[in-house]
């Protein structure tokens, strides 16, 4: 019985070597395990920070709101997530938090210009069309921040309020700060979806991509 067990262990080790897998020595295993544990702890801390930061609105009177784009359905209507951002924008505009609005997005695979769809949605809900500025080159958060900086300089704006999903707020703030903007506030859409769990996971890595690169 002992010989059979030893033979099985030997075959398993040979198999690992053939696949390029080496059995780590005890010290190396400990380093890997400690490193993995540290990563999990850091991920949990930062994911919590992303969530708390996004849910804690910073409502303040600003020169302009920046609504970040999201998917537009094939039918041409805003996706549920985008609709939530726009409805929050209407609510905050009616409460007097800003007098101008930048809608920023790109043309999605569905073929619709997100920024134009966003403006149409807002106008249909009573927001004057002449206070809405369209940015159709906001294909990602960094581009939105870059384009917003240019618009703010041209319009003489100094303060802004970011409006997006809660998990997107921290990275958006980072992107805008990287453009040299300092007076930044935020508000999150009030809708929540099961996919938000994955989105928080994704935002952890996306945040550090923006921070490093």
N, C-alpha and C positions, 0 to 999 in steps of 0.2 A: 504493500500500500504506500509506504514511504517513497519507494523508488518511483512509483507511478506519479506521485505528487511532484517529486523533484523533476521528473521528465516533463511534466506539464509546464512547470515554471520555466525550465530551460527553453522549451519551444516558444513560450510567450515572449521571452526576452529576445530570442532570435527574430521573432516576427516583428517586434518593435524596431530592432536594428535595421531590418530590411526596409521598413517604411520610413527610416530616417529619424525615428524617435529614440531618444536616449533616456535612460533612467537617470533622473537628476540625483546627485548626492544629497544627503540630508540637509546640509547648510543651504544649498541652492533651493531646495524645496521650500525651506522656511522663508527665504527671501521672496520667492514667488507668491507664497500664501499670504505673507504680510503685505506685500505690494497689492495683491488683489483685495485684501480686506481694507486696506487704506483707500483704494480707489472706490470701493463700494460705499464706504463711509463718506468720502468727499462727494461722491455723486448724490447721495441722499441729502447731504447738507445743502449742496448747491441747488438741487432740484426743489428743495423746500424753499430756499431763498427766492428762486425764480417765481414760484407759485405765490408766495407771500407778497413779493414786490409787485407782481401783476395784479393781485386782488386788492391791494391797498391803493386806491385811487388818490391822486394828488390833484385835487380840483382847485383851480386858481384862474382868475381872469387872465386871458392871454390874447395876443394879437391874432393868432391863427390856430386852427386845429388841423392836424395832418391825419387823414384816414388812410391806413395802409390797405392795399388791395388784397383780394382773395378770389377764389374761383367764381366765375360766372357760368351758370348752367347753359347747356346747349340751346335752351329755349330763350336765352337772353336775359333771364332774371338772376339777381344775386343769389349765390348759394346761401344756405342758412347761416354760415359763419359770417359771410360778408354782410348779409342783411342785419345781423346783430350789431355789427360795427356801425352801420349806417343809422340804425334806429337809436343807438346811443348818441350818435352825433346830433341827430335831430333833438333829442332830449336835452343835451347840454347846450346846444345853440339857443333853444327856447328859454333856457334858464339864464342866458346872458353871459356864458363863459368865454365866448369868442365872437368876433364879427366877420371873420373870413375863414374859409375852409379850403384846404388843398386835398384833392382826391388823387391818390397815386396808385398806379398799377400798370400792367402791361397787357398785351394781347395774348390770351391763353390759347391752349390747343383747341378750345371750343370755337375760336374765331372771333371772340368779342373783346372789344377794348374795355377793360375793367373800369378805367377812370371815367369814360363816357357813361357807362351803365350806372356807376355810382352817382354821378351828377344828376342823371335823369331821375334816379330814385329819390334823391334829396329834394329836387325841384318839385316832384309830384307831391311831396309832403310839406310843401309851403316854404321851403328855403329859397330866397331870391337867387336867381341864376347868376347874377352879376357878382356875387360874393364868393362864388365857387371857382377855384383855379384848378385846371386839369393838368396833371402830370402823367402822360401816357408812356413814359419811359421808366416807370418804377417797377422794373422786373424783379428786383429783390430789395431787401431792406437797405442795403448799402447804397444802391442807386437812388432810392427814395430819399435817403438822408442827404445825399449829394445834391440832388435836384432841389430839394427843399431849401437847402442853404442858399442856392442861387436865387430862388424865388424870394426868399426872405430879404436878401440884400437888395434886390430890385424893388421890392414893395416897401422896404423900410420897416419890416417886422423885426421884433427883437425876442419875443417869447412865443412858445408853441405848446400845444397839447397833443400828445400822441394818442390815437384811438385805435385799438386793436384787440385781439384776444389776450387774455391774461398772461398766457405763457410766452407771448411775443414781446411783452413790454420791456423786459430787462435788456434783451439784445437790441431792441429798437433804440432805447436810451443810449446804449453804448455807441451805436452807429451814428447817432446825431451828435453825441459828444465828440466823436472822432472828427467831425466836420467843424469843430470849434464852437458849436452852439452850447450855451450854458443854461439859459433859462428854459428848462424843459419840464413839463408836467405830463401827467398821463391819466387815462381812464380806460377801463376794460369793457368789452362787450359783455352783456349780462347772460348770454346763452352759454351753456356747457354741453359738451358732447363726449361720448365714450372715447373718441379718437384723441381727445385732449391728453389722455394718459401717455400715448405714444408721442404726442407733440412735446410734452415736457421732457421726455427722454431725448428726443432729437435736439431740443433747444440747448441742452447741456453741452453737446458737442459743437453746435453752431455758435454758441456764445464764445467758446475758446478759439474757434476758427477766426471769428471777427477780432478777438482780442489779440491774437498772435500775428495774424496776417493782415 
